[in-house]
């Protein structure tokens, strides 16, 4: 099917987006996405000269694309990158995902850290499933990932931690936090972590203004190796239904989704921060691992205790 002409060079277009309404040849589409990510890095002051950015790569399209884009931008913007991949389970899907991430590191010549939480901490998704904990598996998985991301970042002296969350992910977070009335999490849903609390490394989301569709097309245009299947433990929720509705509106009114996000960040987000003035909570040190914690024992160590007790 003919898509028309590339808006940059006039050659036959290979990629057509409806939101925004643009057509590109393969070469100029890749350039378009990479330029878009660079603008986000600059707009939110995500990186500065001599930063070491720890990029979390799961093997999926978003984090793999992020790795390749940041690798390219790092030369011109004068920051360094390192990869982090976590072996969350020993099931076949996760083994393939880890191997795919490693292939990409080696292709680019990027140093990386591979963490197997089962070996390091005697906990992973398999252990959590066996333990039948009450907390939803995705929530517990998030605790494991955040703990390891922060601890590895501190260990390698990274100044930033970058994740592959895209525009669709952030819109889901915003909707769920809005509906649940979680103002603190609503305020924290942003392309860059708002404050640097002692013991936490700043997190950035360079794909914050790139949609799911844009990242799929980018990964395909670049011919990247990535895992196409979704996590076998992923469960659809209210946020996914909301996103489906938003995407249908975005089809009818191109640009609606990104405009909503930009309006939120430029007007609503600052107003919420100013009105609620959420205080930065004082943190202790976990008495088990010595990492920052709200309570005497951090959430990660509590999970480890639950798993250990279930196996006793």
GULO-523807 format. One record per residue (C-alpha): residue in one letter; x, y, z. Coordinates in pm, 1 decimal, decimal comma. Example, Ala and Ser with C-alpha at 12.3 -4.5 7.8 and 13.67 -1.06 7.14 Angstrom:
BEGIN
<r rose="A" xx="1230,0" yy="-450,0" zz="780,0"/>
<r rose="S" xx="1367,0" yy="-106,0" zz="714,0"/>
END
This chain:
BEGIN
<r rose="X" xx="0,0" yy="0,0" zz="0,0"/>
<r rose="X" xx="137,2" yy="342,1" zz="-101,6"/>
<r rose="X" xx="169,7" yy="578,8" zz="194,0"/>
<r rose="X" xx="263,4" yy="891,9" zz="1,2"/>
<r rose="X" xx="584,6" yy="1092,0" zz="28,9"/>
<r rose="X" xx="823,4" yy="1144,7" zz="320,1"/>
<r rose="X" xx="769,2" yy="1495,0" zz="459,9"/>
<r rose="X" xx="1146,7" yy="1544,9" zz="490,1"/>
<r rose="X" xx="1292,0" yy="1425,2" zz="159,9"/>
<r rose="X" xx="1001,8" yy="1350,0" zz="-75,1"/>
<r rose="X" xx="1093,5" yy="983,8" zz="-118,2"/>
<r rose="X" xx="834,3" yy="710,5" zz="-80,6"/>
<r rose="X" xx="715,8" yy="699,4" zz="280,8"/>
<r rose="X" xx="749,1" yy="371,0" zz="469,9"/>
<r rose="X" xx="593,8" yy="482,8" zz="798,8"/>
<r rose="X" xx="275,0" yy="679,5" zz="845,2"/>
<r rose="X" xx="160,5" yy="806,0" zz="1183,5"/>
<r rose="X" xx="-185,6" yy="938,3" zz="1248,5"/>
<r rose="X" xx="-91,1" yy="1108,1" zz="1572,8"/>
<r rose="X" xx="92,0" yy="1323,8" zz="1480,2"/>
<r rose="X" xx="-15,0" yy="1327,7" zz="1114,8"/>
<r rose="X" xx="321,8" yy="1261,8" zz="951,1"/>
<r rose="X" xx="480,5" yy="1034,3" zz="690,5"/>
<r rose="X" xx="846,7" yy="939,6" zz="681,6"/>
<r rose="X" xx="1091,7" yy="723,9" zz="494,4"/>
<r rose="X" xx="1274,6" yy="480,7" zz="723,9"/>
<r rose="X" xx="1584,3" yy="700,8" zz="761,3"/>
<r rose="X" xx="1394,2" yy="1015,7" zz="852,2"/>
<r rose="X" xx="1157,8" yy="833,0" zz="1087,1"/>
<r rose="X" xx="1454,5" yy="711,3" zz="1292,0"/>
<r rose="X" xx="1588,7" yy="1067,6" zz="1294,4"/>
<r rose="X" xx="1245,0" yy="1200,6" zz="1400,2"/>
<r rose="X" xx="1222,3" yy="972,7" zz="1707,5"/>
<r rose="X" xx="1581,9" yy="1031,0" zz="1814,9"/>
<r rose="X" xx="1538,3" yy="1407,2" zz="1784,7"/>
<r rose="X" xx="1217,1" yy="1384,1" zz="1986,7"/>
<r rose="X" xx="1396,7" yy="1199,1" zz="2268,2"/>
<r rose="X" xx="1678,0" yy="1452,5" zz="2266,5"/>
<r rose="X" xx="1425,5" yy="1735,4" zz="2303,6"/>
<r rose="X" xx="1276,1" yy="1560,9" zz="2608,6"/>
<r rose="X" xx="1622,2" yy="1518,0" zz="2763,9"/>
<r rose="X" xx="1684,8" yy="1890,3" zz="2716,0"/>
<r rose="X" xx="1334,4" yy="2010,3" zz="2807,6"/>
<r rose="X" xx="1332,8" yy="1836,2" zz="3146,6"/>
<r rose="X" xx="1708,3" yy="1879,6" zz="3209,9"/>
<r rose="X" xx="1743,9" yy="1504,3" zz="3243,8"/>
<r rose="X" xx="2115,6" yy="1475,3" zz="3173,3"/>
<r rose="X" xx="2418,7" yy="1695,9" zz="3196,1"/>
<r rose="X" xx="2778,0" yy="1669,6" zz="3084,4"/>
<r rose="X" xx="2971,9" yy="1380,3" zz="3244,5"/>
<r rose="X" xx="2659,4" yy="1209,8" zz="3382,7"/>
<r rose="X" xx="2669,4" yy="831,2" zz="3404,2"/>
<r rose="X" xx="2324,2" yy="705,0" zz="3308,3"/>
<r rose="X" xx="2228,7" yy="352,9" zz="3413,1"/>
<r rose="X" xx="1983,8" yy="225,9" zz="3149,2"/>
<r rose="X" xx="1747,7" yy="-49,6" zz="3260,7"/>
<r rose="X" xx="1698,0" yy="-294,2" zz="2973,9"/>
<r rose="X" xx="1443,3" yy="-575,3" zz="2994,2"/>
<r rose="X" xx="1479,0" yy="-693,4" zz="2633,8"/>
<r rose="X" xx="1146,0" yy="-541,0" zz="2525,9"/>
<r rose="X" xx="1103,9" yy="-283,3" zz="2248,2"/>
<r rose="X" xx="1098,0" yy="28,0" zz="2468,8"/>
<r rose="X" xx="1404,2" yy="-35,1" zz="2683,0"/>
<r rose="X" xx="1599,1" yy="-177,7" zz="2386,6"/>
<r rose="X" xx="1514,1" yy="128,7" zz="2176,7"/>
<r rose="X" xx="1607,6" yy="353,4" zz="2469,3"/>
<r rose="X" xx="1948,3" yy="184,2" zz="2494,1"/>
<r rose="X" xx="2022,8" yy="244,3" zz="2124,7"/>
<r rose="X" xx="1896,9" yy="604,5" zz="2130,0"/>
<r rose="X" xx="2087,7" yy="697,3" zz="2447,0"/>
<r rose="X" xx="2401,3" yy="529,7" zz="2310,2"/>
<r rose="X" xx="2380,4" yy="754,7" zz="2003,2"/>
<r rose="X" xx="2293,2" yy="1073,8" zz="2192,9"/>
<r rose="X" xx="2559,7" yy="1017,9" zz="2459,2"/>
<r rose="X" xx="2839,9" yy="1099,3" zz="2215,7"/>
<r rose="X" xx="2704,3" yy="1440,4" zz="2120,7"/>
<r rose="X" xx="2562,2" yy="1530,8" zz="2463,4"/>
<r rose="X" xx="2876,1" yy="1409,3" zz="2642,7"/>
<r rose="X" xx="2732,0" yy="1170,0" zz="2898,7"/>
<r rose="X" xx="2814,8" yy="803,5" zz="2955,6"/>
<r rose="X" xx="2586,2" yy="502,4" zz="2971,2"/>
<r rose="X" xx="2587,1" yy="161,8" zz="3134,6"/>
<r rose="X" xx="2322,7" yy="-110,4" zz="3115,7"/>
<r rose="X" xx="2134,7" yy="-297,6" zz="3387,2"/>
<r rose="X" xx="1934,4" yy="-614,3" zz="3327,9"/>
<r rose="X" xx="1757,0" yy="-811,8" zz="3600,1"/>
<r rose="X" xx="1685,4" yy="-1186,1" zz="3575,0"/>
<r rose="X" xx="1342,8" yy="-1166,5" zz="3738,4"/>
<r rose="X" xx="1259,4" yy="-1533,5" zz="3686,0"/>
<r rose="X" xx="1422,2" yy="-1849,0" zz="3553,5"/>
<r rose="X" xx="1122,9" yy="-1922,5" zz="3330,4"/>
<r rose="X" xx="1200,8" yy="-1943,7" zz="2956,1"/>
<r rose="X" xx="1047,4" yy="-1604,5" zz="2866,2"/>
<r rose="X" xx="1276,6" yy="-1421,8" zz="3109,0"/>
<r rose="X" xx="1586,5" yy="-1614,4" zz="2998,4"/>
<r rose="X" xx="1519,0" yy="-1513,4" zz="2637,5"/>
<r rose="X" xx="1460,6" yy="-1152,9" zz="2741,7"/>
<r rose="X" xx="1791,4" yy="-1139,6" zz="2931,3"/>
<r rose="X" xx="1982,1" yy="-1294,8" zz="2640,2"/>
<r rose="X" xx="1825,0" yy="-1041,5" zz="2403,2"/>
<r rose="X" xx="1931,7" yy="-753,2" zz="2626,9"/>
<r rose="X" xx="2287,2" yy="-889,4" zz="2642,0"/>
<r rose="X" xx="2297,1" yy="-920,5" zz="2260,9"/>
<r rose="X" xx="2215,5" yy="-551,2" zz="2233,3"/>
<r rose="X" xx="2479,1" yy="-451,3" zz="2489,3"/>
<r rose="X" xx="2742,6" yy="-647,3" zz="2299,7"/>
<r rose="X" xx="2634,6" yy="-508,8" zz="1963,3"/>
<r rose="X" xx="2684,4" yy="-153,2" zz="2092,1"/>
<r rose="X" xx="2987,2" yy="-227,7" zz="2309,5"/>
<r rose="X" xx="2806,0" yy="-105,4" zz="2622,1"/>
<r rose="X" xx="2919,6" yy="-221,0" zz="2967,3"/>
<r rose="X" xx="2638,7" yy="-376,3" zz="3168,9"/>
<r rose="X" xx="2547,1" yy="-529,9" zz="3502,8"/>
<r rose="X" xx="2338,7" yy="-848,2" zz="3513,4"/>
<r rose="X" xx="2165,4" yy="-917,7" zz="3844,3"/>
<r rose="X" xx="1998,9" yy="-1246,3" zz="3935,3"/>
<r rose="X" xx="1803,6" yy="-1164,4" zz="4253,9"/>
<r rose="X" xx="1761,7" yy="-1535,5" zz="4326,6"/>
<r rose="X" xx="2138,7" yy="-1574,2" zz="4358,9"/>
<r rose="X" xx="2199,0" yy="-1236,2" zz="4521,0"/>
<r rose="X" xx="1900,3" yy="-1213,8" zz="4756,6"/>
<r rose="X" xx="1722,2" yy="-1551,2" zz="4742,9"/>
<r rose="X" xx="1412,8" yy="-1389,0" zz="4590,5"/>
<r rose="X" xx="1259,6" yy="-1363,0" zz="4242,4"/>
<r rose="X" xx="917,6" yy="-1398,7" zz="4078,4"/>
<r rose="X" xx="931,0" yy="-1778,3" zz="4105,0"/>
<r rose="X" xx="988,0" yy="-1756,0" zz="4480,7"/>
<r rose="X" xx="706,8" yy="-1499,3" zz="4517,0"/>
<r rose="X" xx="461,4" yy="-1724,8" zz="4333,8"/>
<r rose="X" xx="559,8" yy="-2019,7" zz="4553,9"/>
<r rose="X" xx="514,9" yy="-1805,3" zz="4865,7"/>
<r rose="X" xx="160,6" yy="-1700,8" zz="4762,6"/>
<r rose="X" xx="201,5" yy="-1355,8" zz="4910,3"/>
<r rose="X" xx="-104,5" yy="-1129,9" zz="4929,2"/>
<r rose="X" xx="55,4" yy="-839,4" zz="4744,0"/>
<r rose="X" xx="-14,5" yy="-844,0" zz="4365,3"/>
<r rose="X" xx="276,6" yy="-997,7" zz="4175,8"/>
<r rose="X" xx="332,2" yy="-689,2" zz="3954,6"/>
<r rose="X" xx="355,1" yy="-470,5" zz="4265,5"/>
<r rose="X" xx="607,9" yy="-704,5" zz="4429,6"/>
<r rose="X" xx="805,2" yy="-721,7" zz="4104,4"/>
<r rose="X" xx="820,3" yy="-340,9" zz="4104,4"/>
<r rose="X" xx="967,3" yy="-342,8" zz="4455,4"/>
<r rose="X" xx="1240,6" yy="-584,7" zz="4346,0"/>
<r rose="X" xx="1324,1" yy="-383,0" zz="4034,3"/>
<r rose="X" xx="1332,1" yy="-45,4" zz="4209,3"/>
<r rose="X" xx="1552,2" yy="-178,2" zz="4489,2"/>
<r rose="X" xx="1803,0" yy="-332,7" zz="4248,9"/>
<r rose="X" xx="1802,3" yy="-29,6" zz="4016,8"/>
<r rose="X" xx="1886,6" yy="202,9" zz="4303,3"/>
<r rose="X" xx="2141,6" yy="-22,7" zz="4471,8"/>
<r rose="X" xx="2327,1" yy="-92,0" zz="4144,3"/>
<r rose="X" xx="2320,7" yy="278,6" zz="4053,8"/>
<r rose="X" xx="2481,0" yy="361,7" zz="4388,9"/>
<r rose="X" xx="2735,9" yy="82,1" zz="4348,1"/>
<r rose="X" xx="2850,3" yy="191,9" zz="3999,1"/>
<r rose="X" xx="2823,9" yy="563,0" zz="4091,9"/>
<r rose="X" xx="2558,7" yy="635,5" zz="3829,0"/>
<r rose="X" xx="2409,2" yy="984,3" zz="3847,9"/>
<r rose="X" xx="2082,5" yy="891,7" zz="3670,3"/>
<r rose="X" xx="1870,7" yy="579,7" zz="3621,1"/>
<r rose="X" xx="1680,3" yy="567,7" zz="3289,9"/>
<r rose="X" xx="1375,7" yy="347,4" zz="3227,5"/>
<r rose="X" xx="1182,2" yy="279,6" zz="2907,3"/>
<r rose="X" xx="843,7" yy="412,0" zz="3019,3"/>
<r rose="X" xx="669,2" yy="569,5" zz="2720,8"/>
<r rose="X" xx="383,6" yy="819,9" zz="2686,9"/>
<r rose="X" xx="118,7" yy="546,4" zz="2705,5"/>
<r rose="X" xx="265,7" yy="413,8" zz="3030,9"/>
<r rose="X" xx="263,5" yy="759,1" zz="3188,9"/>
<r rose="X" xx="-93,9" yy="828,5" zz="3079,1"/>
<r rose="X" xx="-201,0" yy="500,6" zz="3244,5"/>
<r rose="X" xx="-23,2" yy="595,2" zz="3567,7"/>
<r rose="X" xx="-185,5" yy="939,0" zz="3565,6"/>
<r rose="X" xx="-533,4" yy="794,6" zz="3515,7"/>
<r rose="X" xx="-503,2" yy="528,7" zz="3786,7"/>
<r rose="X" xx="-354,7" yy="772,4" zz="4039,8"/>
<r rose="X" xx="-621,0" yy="1031,5" zz="3958,1"/>
<r rose="X" xx="-909,5" yy="785,8" zz="3999,7"/>
<r rose="X" xx="-766,2" yy="646,5" zz="4324,1"/>
<r rose="X" xx="-707,7" yy="998,1" zz="4458,8"/>
<r rose="X" xx="-339,2" yy="928,2" zz="4522,4"/>
<r rose="X" xx="-215,0" yy="1286,4" zz="4498,5"/>
<r rose="X" xx="140,3" yy="1204,4" zz="4604,4"/>
<r rose="X" xx="182,5" yy="942,6" zz="4331,1"/>
<r rose="X" xx="5,3" yy="1169,7" zz="4083,1"/>
<r rose="X" xx="264,9" yy="1437,8" zz="4151,4"/>
<r rose="X" xx="546,4" yy="1184,6" zz="4128,1"/>
<r rose="X" xx="427,6" yy="1066,1" zz="3783,9"/>
<r rose="X" xx="663,6" yy="1279,5" zz="3577,6"/>
<r rose="X" xx="945,8" yy="1235,9" zz="3323,2"/>
<r rose="X" xx="1205,7" yy="1297,0" zz="3595,5"/>
<r rose="X" xx="1198,7" yy="1228,2" zz="3968,5"/>
<r rose="X" xx="1104,0" yy="1549,8" zz="4145,9"/>
<r rose="X" xx="1360,4" yy="1546,4" zz="4424,6"/>
<r rose="X" xx="1678,0" yy="1369,0" zz="4512,3"/>
<r rose="X" xx="1627,7" yy="1211,8" zz="4851,0"/>
<r rose="X" xx="1935,8" yy="1097,1" zz="5034,4"/>
<r rose="X" xx="2019,2" yy="746,9" zz="4919,0"/>
<r rose="X" xx="1810,6" yy="758,8" zz="4598,1"/>
<r rose="X" xx="1946,0" yy="817,6" zz="4247,4"/>
<r rose="X" xx="1742,7" yy="1043,7" zz="4015,2"/>
<r rose="X" xx="1521,2" yy="850,3" zz="3772,8"/>
<r rose="X" xx="1449,2" yy="970,8" zz="3420,4"/>
<r rose="X" xx="1205,0" yy="860,1" zz="3149,9"/>
<r rose="X" xx="1345,4" yy="983,9" zz="2815,9"/>
<r rose="X" xx="1061,7" yy="821,8" zz="2614,1"/>
<r rose="X" xx="798,0" yy="1020,4" zz="2805,4"/>
<r rose="X" xx="668,2" yy="1195,8" zz="2493,4"/>
<r rose="X" xx="693,5" yy="897,2" zz="2256,5"/>
<r rose="X" xx="382,0" yy="684,2" zz="2213,6"/>
<r rose="X" xx="369,8" yy="305,8" zz="2213,5"/>
<r rose="X" xx="306,5" yy="310,1" zz="1838,4"/>
<r rose="X" xx="604,5" yy="537,9" zz="1774,5"/>
<r rose="X" xx="835,6" yy="305,6" zz="1967,7"/>
<r rose="X" xx="708,6" yy="-6,2" zz="1788,3"/>
<r rose="X" xx="776,0" yy="160,3" zz="1453,2"/>
<r rose="X" xx="1118,8" yy="280,9" zz="1569,1"/>
<r rose="X" xx="1230,4" yy="-65,1" zz="1681,8"/>
<r rose="X" xx="1112,6" yy="-212,9" zz="1350,7"/>
<r rose="X" xx="1273,0" yy="63,8" zz="1141,9"/>
<r rose="X" xx="1606,6" yy="10,2" zz="1320,6"/>
<r rose="X" xx="1580,2" yy="-367,1" zz="1288,0"/>
<r rose="X" xx="1641,7" yy="-407,6" zz="1661,5"/>
<r rose="X" xx="1644,3" yy="-741,9" zz="1836,3"/>
<r rose="X" xx="1379,7" yy="-739,3" zz="2107,8"/>
<r rose="X" xx="1125,7" yy="-964,8" zz="2278,1"/>
<r rose="X" xx="785,9" yy="-914,7" zz="2118,8"/>
<r rose="X" xx="575,5" yy="-1107,7" zz="2369,9"/>
<r rose="X" xx="442,4" yy="-937,9" zz="2682,5"/>
<r rose="X" xx="538,5" yy="-1056,1" zz="3030,2"/>
<r rose="X" xx="344,3" yy="-1379,7" zz="3097,6"/>
<r rose="X" xx="248,7" yy="-1250,9" zz="3443,0"/>
<r rose="X" xx="108,7" yy="-919,1" zz="3322,1"/>
<r rose="X" xx="-256,6" yy="-861,2" zz="3409,2"/>
<r rose="X" xx="-470,8" yy="-599,8" zz="3238,4"/>
<r rose="X" xx="-633,8" yy="-344,5" zz="3464,6"/>
<r rose="X" xx="-834,2" yy="-24,5" zz="3470,1"/>
<r rose="X" xx="-541,4" yy="174,9" zz="3333,5"/>
<r rose="X" xx="-532,9" yy="-41,4" zz="3020,8"/>
<r rose="X" xx="-904,5" yy="18,1" zz="2959,0"/>
<r rose="X" xx="-852,4" yy="391,9" zz="3003,7"/>
<r rose="X" xx="-561,0" yy="385,6" zz="2760,1"/>
<r rose="X" xx="-770,1" yy="201,2" zz="2501,9"/>
<r rose="X" xx="-1031,0" yy="477,3" zz="2529,4"/>
<r rose="X" xx="-764,2" yy="749,4" zz="2504,9"/>
<r rose="X" xx="-615,1" yy="583,7" zz="2197,2"/>
<r rose="X" xx="-955,8" yy="576,8" zz="2030,0"/>
<r rose="X" xx="-990,8" yy="950,6" zz="2098,4"/>
<r rose="X" xx="-637,3" yy="1006,4" zz="1971,3"/>
<r rose="X" xx="-733,9" yy="837,9" zz="1644,7"/>
<r rose="X" xx="-1028,0" yy="1075,0" zz="1602,8"/>
<r rose="X" xx="-841,2" yy="1381,9" zz="1726,7"/>
<r rose="X" xx="-471,9" yy="1335,9" zz="1637,8"/>
<r rose="X" xx="-233,3" yy="1476,7" zz="1897,5"/>
<r rose="X" xx="-484,1" yy="1465,6" zz="2183,5"/>
<r rose="X" xx="-281,7" yy="1225,0" zz="2398,0"/>
<r rose="X" xx="49,4" yy="1410,0" zz="2381,8"/>
<r rose="X" xx="-127,3" yy="1745,4" zz="2424,4"/>
<r rose="X" xx="-300,1" yy="1616,5" zz="2739,5"/>
<r rose="X" xx="33,3" yy="1507,5" zz="2882,1"/>
<r rose="X" xx="207,1" yy="1833,9" zz="2798,1"/>
<r rose="X" xx="-76,6" yy="2038,4" zz="2949,2"/>
<r rose="X" xx="-59,8" yy="1822,6" zz="3262,5"/>
<r rose="X" xx="315,7" yy="1877,4" zz="3295,3"/>
<r rose="X" xx="310,6" yy="2251,1" zz="3215,9"/>
<r rose="X" xx="-0,4" yy="2357,4" zz="3411,2"/>
<r rose="X" xx="-163,9" yy="2091,5" zz="3629,7"/>
<r rose="X" xx="150,8" yy="1929,4" zz="3770,9"/>
<r rose="X" xx="302,7" yy="2260,3" zz="3895,8"/>
<r rose="X" xx="-35,2" yy="2361,6" zz="4041,5"/>
<r rose="X" xx="-67,4" yy="2031,7" zz="4231,0"/>
<r rose="X" xx="285,4" yy="2063,4" zz="4369,4"/>
<r rose="X" xx="220,9" yy="2421,3" zz="4478,5"/>
<r rose="X" xx="-121,0" yy="2354,4" zz="4634,3"/>
<r rose="X" xx="-48,0" yy="2029,8" zz="4819,1"/>
<r rose="X" xx="313,2" yy="2104,4" zz="4913,4"/>
<r rose="X" xx="380,5" yy="1739,8" zz="4987,7"/>
<r rose="X" xx="661,9" yy="1726,3" zz="5236,9"/>
<r rose="X" xx="964,3" yy="1514,1" zz="5165,5"/>
<r rose="X" xx="933,6" yy="1231,8" zz="5415,1"/>
<r rose="X" xx="1224,2" yy="1168,2" zz="5646,7"/>
<r rose="X" xx="1390,8" yy="839,1" zz="5570,4"/>
<r rose="X" xx="1558,0" yy="591,0" zz="5797,9"/>
<r rose="X" xx="1804,0" yy="319,1" zz="5709,6"/>
<r rose="X" xx="1668,2" yy="-33,7" zz="5682,4"/>
<r rose="X" xx="1806,6" yy="-228,6" zz="5976,9"/>
<r rose="X" xx="1867,4" yy="-530,5" zz="5751,0"/>
<r rose="X" xx="2023,5" yy="-390,9" zz="5431,3"/>
<r rose="X" xx="2098,7" yy="-29,5" zz="5533,3"/>
<r rose="X" xx="1922,0" yy="112,2" zz="5226,6"/>
<r rose="X" xx="1680,3" yy="408,5" zz="5262,2"/>
<r rose="X" xx="1343,3" yy="311,0" zz="5408,8"/>
<r rose="X" xx="1024,1" yy="468,9" zz="5541,8"/>
<r rose="X" xx="1010,6" yy="216,5" zz="5823,4"/>
<r rose="X" xx="1244,7" yy="5,3" zz="6028,9"/>
<r rose="X" xx="1257,8" yy="-254,8" zz="5750,2"/>
<r rose="X" xx="1236,7" yy="-163,1" zz="5379,7"/>
<r rose="X" xx="971,7" yy="-312,2" zz="5148,0"/>
<r rose="X" xx="1228,8" yy="-527,0" zz="4969,1"/>
<r rose="X" xx="1357,5" yy="-688,8" zz="5287,0"/>
<r rose="X" xx="997,2" yy="-745,0" zz="5402,8"/>
<r rose="X" xx="938,5" yy="-940,3" zz="5081,5"/>
<r rose="X" xx="1252,0" yy="-1145,2" zz="5144,2"/>
<r rose="X" xx="1131,7" yy="-1225,6" zz="5496,0"/>
<r rose="X" xx="790,2" yy="-1338,6" zz="5364,4"/>
<r rose="X" xx="954,6" yy="-1566,0" zz="5109,3"/>
<r rose="X" xx="1196,4" yy="-1708,8" zz="5364,4"/>
<r rose="X" xx="918,6" yy="-1777,2" zz="5615,5"/>
<r rose="X" xx="706,0" yy="-1948,1" zz="5349,1"/>
<r rose="X" xx="991,3" yy="-2191,0" zz="5279,3"/>
<r rose="X" xx="1065,5" yy="-2267,5" zz="5644,0"/>
END
